[in-house]
């Protein structure tokens, strides 16, 4: 794996030198856009919307729209706003991991200790496991300040970037139903259905079936064949009544 960041985790006065590696990868197939005529790759150009002429990269500036006009920013503006380029992930406090709503999670990195930091790394890892806590910290990555949580995963520390509060949109504009409209018997049926489907979470039981089937089709087409892929049959609702649907769901689950 390629090192993406090198620095230290600050645990009180303890300094833990680490390297970060990407902990995730896309399972989607990397498809290229092609011209249907000759299958040449499509390239994108930066074009002036008024002149339709291509603009050289060194002639492009960045701006922010204010009151119908753009305020142009130069490199000094970005430098003034940039956080101090520190190589420290400074732990600010510790929280219960389940207290962080999943909507804040962004992307995760594995933290590997440098040789001189292995004992302190092991201490933090064991302390987090024993306490059931996760550390909240800030760090500078690719010239921007990031919020993160540091938590254990097996025998490794994971640094997971999380969003700031202002990055999460409110839902006040959505039209959502009043939960008081749900009757007690409907709620009891819903709870019973949840209980029937409750199980230990096993991530390995969930596979990216779409990408797997698409790759199967691609390999077959490369050989001049047509792959046979099972299609899910659309579910037919047998009743418009919510309570009846719940009862039928319970009966179907029992039969399975």
TANOR-V538107 format. One record per helix or strand. SS is the DSSP state (alpha for helix, beta for strand). FROM is the first residue (numbers start at 0). TO is the last residue. If there is no record, write none. Layout:
SS_FROM_TO, SS_FROM_TO
//
This chain:
beta_4_10, beta_13_21, beta_33_33, beta_40_40, beta_46_46, beta_53_53, alpha_56_58, beta_61_65, beta_68_72, alpha_74_80, beta_87_95, alpha_96_98, alpha_101_103, beta_104_112, alpha_114_130, beta_132_140, beta_143_152, beta_155_161, alpha_164_166, alpha_178_180, alpha_183_196, alpha_202_204, alpha_208_221, alpha_241_254
//
